[in-house]
Amino acid sequence: MPADPPARLFARGRWIDDWNPENVTVWESGGDRLARKNLILSIFAEHLGFTVWVIWTILVLNLGNAGIELSVPEQFWLTAVPNLVGSFLRIPYTFAIPRFGGRAWTTVSASLLLIPVLLIIFVVPSGWLAGQDHDTQLWVLLACAATAGFGGGNFSSSMANISFFYPEGKKGLALGLNAAGGNLGVAVAQLLVPLALIIGISGAAAREPVHNVDLANAGLLFLPFIIIAAVAAWRYMDSLTQATADTSSYRKALSEPQTWIMSILYIGTFGSFIGYSFALPLVIRNTFPEFLADHPFIATYLAGLGFVGALVGSVARPAGGWLADRVGGARLTLGCFLGMTMATGLAIVGVEQHSFAVFFVAFMIIFALAGAGNGSTYRMIPSIFATLGRREAREKGLDETETKNDFKRRAAAVIGICGAVGAFGGFLIQVVLREASLPAAAAVKAALTPTDKARVALEQADWAVPALWVFFASYFVFAGTTWFFYLRRSFATRRVPSLAGASV
């Protein structure tokens, strides 16, 4: 590399050749500014991806106000489908950056968010849909909700893109900011969408149990920002020729048992964060109707405070990565799972005692620990594969530097795989909650009058307890898995094809 970077290196919106952020001269003479510019625009686009991904968590709460009546299990499908679609899209989105470049793909992925937003504006609140039979309404709403999954894929492409811009010593902070900025989109959507739906409606009328809403406002709220994100990405972002697809690393990662162990653990951390982010507003609405009736401001303007969990989990994610650097990723992950087990037990107590305060505090703890666990599991992955690389180089007499680089590429591939599998865990959480809601929904449906339906719904308010017990047992299993593979030290360690006893 020359002492001074050529002018074309920093030309706006062009492919950049010979990008080497490890070169101090390049980095300090403008490379840091270029990387920071791409990071900021990436965070903005990814943030909007998350807001669109979870927008249906609020819309389902207001469909009844718009004259569309759905059962609780059907409402869970409307929140689960975008979660499922977004999970599947994360893998192809990862490969899109090497194929199309960061600039072009960020523009495309941001523009795709216009589809779910425009459907919300023109189809969901339309008189045509309101006049259809129940099954038609449900299938149209499911199709519209599915397109919100485009926002779920943005995380993988954004993280893959930004990882190429930063040197190894600064990559952790950059990726942490990118992830946290995206995750905050969940809280922003759940805070702002309820307010947008009742614009122009008097405060007294809005706080009634049934009140007018304008569903189109949910789409209009984000429409201009999506356009700005797409235009800004095209005009100001850059693409790197070095961001090439390494399919061999993905094939090797898929055959490595550690990939699947870490993917399972990420189901417990990120799966919990995104799954509860999708489900919590709906769970609160159907578990604590008395509390919401007594606090109409919280019910109407704050969607039952569901947004607070996503906010707590987003802030905790970079904190978890920072703490994992000091105490060890595996130790922190184990502590998070044990804490989530106890907090889930506390949530069960809150539901059984009909105490919103106990339930809410328990879930804020779960969100905080899930967010910290997201950071600690991502911290574990490069450590695990660095250990595997050293072991293979030593046992097979391979070149240490070449082997180290090979396993570093595998670690990058594992991060993409874990991201997709972990997001799928959020879908599983909603499926479990939906199944738990079926008996209560059937009892409410069997009631004859609106008064009887309200009474039965109140009697069935503990419907979520079986699902919470499933989550309680799952976190205990996740904790045991973490200990067994990454912290256990015993005479049997050598017989286990794992990293038990290694420093991760």
Secondary structure, 3 states (H helix, E strand, C coil): CCCCCCHHHHCCCCEECCCCCCCHHHHHHHHHHHHHHHHHHHHHHHHHHHHHHCCHHHHHHHCHHHCCCCCHHHHHHHHHHHHHHHHHHHHHHHHHHHHHCHHHHHHHHHHHCHHHHHHHHHCCCCHHHHCCCHHHHHHHHHHHHHHCCHHHHHHHHHHHHHHHHCCHHHHHHHHHHHHHHHHHHHHHHHHHHHHHHCCCCCHHHHCCCCCCCCCHHHHHHHHHHHHHHHHHHHHHCCEECCCCCCHHHHHHHHCCHHHHHHHHHHHHHHHHHHHHHHHHHHHHHHHCHHHHHHCHHHHHHCHHHHHHHHHHHHHHHHHHHHHHHHHCHHHHHHHHHHHHHHHHHHHHHHHHCCCHHHHHHHHHHHHHHHHHHHHHHHHHHHHHHHHHHHHHHHHHCCCHHHHHHHHHHHHHHHHHHHHHHHHHHHHHHHHHHHHHHHHHHHHHHHCCCHHHHHHHHHHCCCCCHHHHHHHHHHHHHHHHHHHHHHCCCCCCHHHCCCCCCCCC
